[in-house]
Amino acid sequence: MLENRHKDLGLSDEKVLEMYETMLMARRIDERMWLLNRSGKIPFVISCQGQEAAQVGAAFALDRDKDYVLPYYRDLGVVLTFGMTAKELMLSGFAKAEDPNSGGRQMPGHFGQKKNRIVTGSSPVTTQVPHAVGIALAGKMENKDLVTFVTFGEGSSNQGDFHEGANFAGVHKLPVIFMCENNKYAISVPIERQLACEKVSDRAIGYGMPGVTIDGNDPLEVYKAVKEAADRGRRGEGPTLIEAISYRLTAHSSDDDDRTYRSSEEVAEARAKDSLITFAAYLKETGVMDDQLEKEINDRVMKIVNEATDYAENAPYAEPEEALKYVYEN
């Protein structure tokens, strides 16, 4: 039997099974959205495939009753962990009136849900970073025990918003966790054309915070890093920059053809290290899961995804005059 790494982190067998199921839910919703897109039923998909371990491992390390998450557009795993449902995500994909993010106004991937402290994202990349810093500042001023967790890709770590937010958080020792989900490509631009330094985490020293680079395909390693960063933030020791190395298994979005800038061999090599395969193997080696339980989890997830799809497809669209609401003060 393999060493029980999750027990060393204080995670029960039930908790790691819940992590696995959440990762699988994110993958199955994403796969379904691609099918719906290719059959002309939903307009757009921006995918989480390949990044579920980083998203779920991180979100499980946070306090869902106190902390705020400011996800970027791929973060299905983060928002599912924080309480968004498959049905709500499908309503967003179909742009129906009940879409909790925007009532069908926004394209998919623009997550926002007040009751679960998922702070609304915007289309310009990295604009969520200064927002995370602002919420952390407000929390500190009001003596609230909260941390903010914000994600972004390595491409958008080159944007001014990231640098300004990181600098302000560092100066004021704010409880912010900056997590870069490094999937190796900023749409079609490979990592070596984006950074002059070796790692995104190298930038942390310039802002007076610790920076770590971790294996984003290992949910337990991500959990450990984010838990340590959250504990630091709560102790008043300031922000942390985490770089989780993963790989984007799909095209950038449903409007992108990734065959023009990377080889099928490269993608196949990454698929062999898919976190859903490796984490399932770990759970089996430690005796937490067997083939029968794996099948039960997948069947349960597929039932939820199928019901969510049917519900969202048949749900009503918003009335046309809804477009005029929330634009001007009534």
C-alpha positions as CSV (number, residue, x, y, z in Angstrom):
1,M,0.0,0.0,0.0
2,L,1.1,3.5,-0.8
3,E,1.7,6.0,2.0
4,N,-1.5,7.9,2.9
5,R,-0.5,11.4,1.8
6,H,-4.0,12.7,2.4
7,K,-4.0,11.6,6.0
8,D,-0.7,13.5,6.6
9,L,-2.6,16.6,5.4
10,G,-5.5,16.0,7.7
11,L,-7.8,14.9,4.9
12,S,-10.2,12.0,5.5
13,D,-10.9,9.2,3.0
14,E,-14.4,10.8,2.5
15,K,-12.9,14.2,1.8
16,V,-10.5,13.0,-0.9
17,L,-13.3,11.0,-2.5
18,E,-15.4,14.3,-2.5
19,M,-12.4,16.0,-4.2
20,Y,-12.2,13.3,-6.8
21,E,-16.0,13.5,-7.5
22,T,-15.8,17.3,-7.8
23,M,-12.9,17.0,-10.3
24,L,-14.9,14.4,-12.3
25,M,-18.0,16.6,-12.2
26,A,-16.0,19.5,-13.6
27,R,-14.7,17.3,-16.4
28,R,-18.0,15.7,-17.3
29,I,-19.8,19.1,-17.4
30,D,-17.0,20.4,-19.6
31,E,-17.2,17.4,-22.0
32,R,-21.0,17.8,-22.2
33,M,-20.6,21.5,-23.0
34,W,-18.3,20.7,-25.9
35,L,-20.9,18.2,-27.3
36,L,-23.6,20.8,-27.0
37,N,-21.4,23.5,-28.7
38,R,-20.5,21.2,-31.6
39,S,-24.2,20.3,-32.1
40,G,-25.1,24.0,-32.3
41,K,-27.0,24.2,-29.0
42,I,-24.7,26.5,-26.9
43,P,-22.5,29.2,-28.4
44,F,-19.2,29.0,-26.5
45,V,-17.0,26.8,-24.3
46,I,-13.8,27.8,-22.5
47,S,-12.5,24.6,-20.9
48,C,-11.2,23.5,-17.6
49,Q,-9.9,20.1,-18.9
50,G,-6.4,19.4,-17.5
51,Q,-6.7,21.9,-14.7
52,E,-9.3,20.3,-12.4
53,A,-6.7,19.1,-9.8
54,A,-5.3,22.6,-9.3
55,Q,-8.8,24.1,-9.0
56,V,-10.4,21.5,-6.7
57,G,-7.2,21.0,-4.6
58,A,-7.0,24.8,-4.0
59,A,-10.7,25.4,-3.3
60,F,-10.9,22.5,-0.7
61,A,-8.1,24.2,1.3
62,L,-10.3,27.3,1.8
63,D,-13.1,28.1,4.2
64,R,-16.3,28.1,2.2
65,D,-18.2,29.9,4.9
66,K,-15.8,32.9,5.2
67,D,-13.4,33.2,2.2
68,Y,-14.0,34.9,-1.1
69,V,-13.0,33.3,-4.5
70,L,-12.4,35.4,-7.6
71,P,-12.1,32.7,-10.3
72,Y,-11.0,33.1,-13.8
73,Y,-12.9,31.7,-16.8
74,R,-11.7,28.1,-16.6
75,D,-12.5,27.6,-12.9
76,L,-15.3,25.1,-13.0
77,G,-13.6,23.1,-10.2
78,V,-13.4,26.2,-8.0
79,V,-17.0,27.3,-8.4
80,L,-18.4,23.7,-8.0
81,T,-16.4,23.4,-4.7
82,F,-17.8,26.7,-3.5
83,G,-21.4,25.6,-4.1
84,M,-22.4,26.3,-7.7
85,T,-24.3,23.4,-9.2
86,A,-24.2,21.5,-12.5
87,K,-27.7,22.8,-13.2
88,E,-26.6,26.4,-12.7
89,L,-23.5,26.0,-14.9
90,M,-25.7,24.5,-17.6
91,L,-28.2,27.3,-17.4
92,S,-25.2,29.6,-17.9
93,G,-24.1,27.6,-21.0
94,F,-27.5,27.9,-22.5
95,A,-27.8,31.6,-21.5
96,K,-31.2,31.1,-19.8
97,A,-33.1,33.4,-17.5
98,E,-32.2,31.4,-14.4
99,D,-28.4,31.6,-15.0
100,P,-27.1,32.7,-11.6
101,N,-24.1,34.5,-13.0
102,S,-25.9,37.1,-15.1
103,G,-29.4,36.0,-16.0
104,G,-28.2,34.9,-19.5
105,R,-26.4,38.2,-20.3
106,Q,-22.8,37.1,-20.0
107,M,-21.0,34.4,-22.0
108,P,-20.1,31.2,-20.1
109,G,-17.1,31.3,-17.7
110,H,-18.1,34.7,-16.2
111,F,-18.8,33.2,-12.7
112,G,-20.5,35.2,-10.0
113,Q,-22.8,34.1,-7.1
114,K,-23.2,36.3,-4.1
115,K,-24.5,33.7,-1.7
116,N,-21.4,31.5,-2.2
117,R,-18.9,34.4,-2.2
118,I,-17.9,33.8,-5.8
119,V,-17.1,37.3,-7.0
120,T,-18.1,38.2,-10.5
121,G,-15.5,38.1,-13.2
122,S,-15.1,40.2,-16.3
123,S,-13.9,39.5,-19.9
124,P,-10.7,41.5,-19.7
125,V,-8.2,39.1,-18.2
126,T,-6.8,39.7,-14.7
127,T,-9.2,42.4,-13.7
128,Q,-10.2,40.1,-10.9
129,V,-6.8,40.5,-9.2
130,P,-7.2,44.1,-7.9
131,H,-10.8,43.2,-6.8
132,A,-9.4,40.3,-4.7
133,V,-6.9,42.7,-3.2
134,G,-9.7,45.2,-2.4
135,I,-11.8,42.6,-0.7
136,A,-8.8,41.5,1.4
137,L,-8.2,45.2,2.3
138,A,-11.8,45.6,3.4
139,G,-11.7,42.4,5.4
140,K,-8.5,43.6,7.2
141,M,-10.1,47.0,7.9
142,E,-13.2,45.4,9.4
143,N,-11.1,42.8,11.3
144,K,-12.8,39.9,9.5
145,D,-11.1,36.5,9.5
146,L,-11.1,36.0,5.7
147,V,-8.7,35.4,2.9
148,T,-9.3,36.0,-0.8
149,F,-8.3,33.5,-3.4
150,V,-7.8,34.7,-7.0
151,T,-6.7,32.7,-10.1
152,F,-5.4,33.7,-13.5
153,G,-3.4,32.2,-16.3
154,E,0.3,32.6,-16.8
155,G,-0.4,34.8,-19.9
156,S,-2.4,37.3,-17.9
157,S,0.3,37.4,-15.2
158,N,2.0,39.8,-17.6
159,Q,-0.9,42.2,-17.4
160,G,-0.6,45.4,-15.3
161,D,-3.5,44.4,-13.1
162,F,-1.6,41.5,-11.7
163,H,1.5,43.6,-10.9
164,E,-0.4,46.4,-9.3
165,G,-2.5,44.1,-7.3
166,A,0.5,42.0,-6.1
167,N,2.4,45.2,-5.2
168,F,-0.5,46.7,-3.2
169,A,-1.1,43.4,-1.4
170,G,2.5,43.0,-0.5
171,V,2.9,46.6,0.8
172,H,-0.2,46.3,3.0
173,K,0.3,42.6,4.0
174,L,-3.1,41.6,2.8
175,P,-4.6,38.1,3.1
176,V,-4.6,37.3,-0.6
177,I,-3.7,34.1,-2.3
178,F,-2.6,34.7,-5.9
179,M,-2.7,31.4,-7.8
180,C,-1.5,31.2,-11.4
181,E,-2.8,28.2,-13.3
182,N,0.1,27.8,-15.7
183,N,-1.3,25.7,-18.6
184,K,1.7,26.6,-20.8
185,Y,-0.2,28.7,-23.4
186,A,-1.7,32.2,-23.5
187,I,-4.1,31.2,-26.3
188,S,-1.4,30.3,-28.9
189,V,1.6,31.9,-27.2
190,P,3.9,29.4,-25.5
191,I,5.3,30.1,-22.0
192,E,8.8,30.7,-23.3
193,R,7.5,33.6,-25.4
194,Q,5.7,35.1,-22.4
195,L,8.2,35.3,-19.5
196,A,11.8,36.4,-19.4
197,C,12.2,34.8,-15.9
198,E,12.1,31.1,-15.5
199,K,9.0,30.8,-13.4
200,V,5.9,33.0,-12.7
201,S,6.6,32.4,-8.9
202,D,10.0,34.2,-9.4
203,R,8.1,37.5,-9.5
204,A,6.9,37.1,-5.9
205,I,10.2,38.4,-4.4
206,G,9.6,41.8,-6.1
207,Y,6.4,42.2,-4.1
208,G,7.7,41.0,-0.8
209,M,5.8,37.7,-0.6
210,P,6.7,34.1,-0.8
211,G,6.4,32.4,-4.2
212,V,6.1,28.7,-4.8
213,T,5.9,26.5,-8.0
214,I,4.0,23.3,-7.5
215,D,2.6,20.3,-9.6
216,G,-0.8,21.5,-10.5
217,N,-1.8,17.9,-11.6
218,D,-1.5,16.8,-7.9
219,P,-4.6,18.0,-6.0
220,L,-2.9,17.1,-2.6
221,E,0.2,19.1,-3.4
222,V,-2.1,22.1,-4.4
223,Y,-4.2,21.6,-1.2
224,K,-1.1,21.8,1.0
225,A,0.3,24.9,-0.7
226,V,-3.0,26.8,-0.6
227,K,-3.7,25.7,3.0
228,E,-0.3,27.1,4.1
229,A,-1.0,30.3,2.2
230,A,-4.4,30.7,3.8
231,D,-3.0,30.1,7.3
232,R,-0.3,32.8,6.6
233,G,-2.9,35.2,5.5
234,R,-5.1,34.6,8.5
235,R,-2.1,35.2,10.8
236,G,-1.6,38.6,9.2
237,E,1.6,37.6,7.4
238,G,0.4,38.8,4.0
239,P,-0.1,37.4,0.5
240,T,1.4,34.4,-1.3
241,L,2.0,33.7,-5.0
242,I,1.4,30.1,-6.0
243,E,2.2,28.8,-9.5
244,A,0.4,25.5,-10.3
245,I,1.9,23.9,-13.4
246,S,-0.7,22.1,-15.5
247,Y,-1.6,21.7,-19.1
248,R,-4.6,22.7,-21.2
249,L,-5.9,19.5,-22.8
250,T,-8.3,21.3,-25.2
251,A,-8.1,24.2,-27.5
252,H,-8.2,27.6,-25.8
253,S,-11.9,27.8,-26.5
254,S,-14.5,26.4,-28.9
255,D,-13.5,29.2,-31.3
256,D,-9.8,28.2,-31.4
257,D,-7.9,25.6,-33.4
258,D,-4.9,24.5,-31.4
259,R,-3.5,22.3,-34.1
260,T,-2.0,25.5,-35.6
261,Y,0.4,26.0,-32.7
262,R,1.1,22.7,-30.9
263,S,1.6,19.1,-31.9
264,S,-0.9,16.3,-31.3
265,E,2.1,14.3,-29.8
266,E,2.5,17.1,-27.1
267,V,-1.2,17.0,-26.2
268,A,-1.1,13.1,-26.1
269,E,1.9,13.2,-23.7
270,A,0.0,15.6,-21.4
271,R,-3.2,13.4,-21.6
272,A,-1.1,10.5,-20.2
273,K,-0.6,12.5,-17.1
274,D,-4.2,13.6,-16.7
275,S,-4.9,14.3,-13.0
276,L,-8.2,12.3,-13.2
277,I,-6.3,9.2,-14.1
278,T,-3.4,9.8,-11.7
279,F,-5.6,10.8,-8.7
280,A,-7.9,7.8,-9.3
281,A,-4.8,5.6,-9.3
282,Y,-3.7,7.1,-6.0
283,L,-7.1,6.5,-4.4
284,K,-7.0,2.9,-5.5
285,E,-3.5,2.3,-4.4
286,T,-4.3,3.6,-0.9
287,G,-7.5,1.5,-0.7
288,V,-9.8,4.5,-0.6
289,M,-11.5,3.6,-3.9
290,D,-12.0,0.5,-6.0
291,D,-13.3,-0.1,-9.6
292,Q,-16.9,-0.6,-8.3
293,L,-16.9,2.7,-6.3
294,E,-15.3,4.5,-9.2
295,K,-18.1,3.3,-11.5
296,E,-20.8,4.4,-8.9
297,I,-19.2,7.9,-8.7
298,N,-19.1,8.2,-12.4
299,D,-22.7,7.0,-12.8
300,R,-23.9,9.5,-10.1
301,V,-22.1,12.3,-11.8
302,M,-23.4,11.5,-15.3
303,K,-27.0,11.3,-13.9
304,I,-26.6,14.8,-12.5
305,V,-25.0,16.1,-15.7
306,N,-27.8,14.6,-17.8
307,E,-30.6,16.0,-15.6
308,A,-28.8,19.4,-15.6
309,T,-28.6,19.4,-19.4
310,D,-32.3,18.5,-19.8
311,Y,-33.4,21.1,-17.3
312,A,-31.3,23.9,-18.8
313,E,-32.1,23.1,-22.4
314,N,-35.9,23.3,-21.6
315,A,-35.7,26.3,-19.2
316,P,-37.1,29.7,-20.5
317,Y,-34.9,32.5,-21.9
318,A,-35.2,35.9,-20.3
319,E,-37.8,38.2,-21.7
320,P,-36.4,40.7,-24.3
321,E,-37.1,43.7,-22.0
322,E,-34.8,42.2,-19.4
323,A,-32.0,43.5,-21.4
324,L,-32.9,47.0,-20.3
325,K,-32.7,46.2,-16.6
326,Y,-29.7,47.0,-14.5
327,V,-28.4,49.5,-17.1
328,Y,-29.8,52.7,-15.7
329,E,-31.3,53.3,-12.3
330,N,-35.0,52.6,-12.5
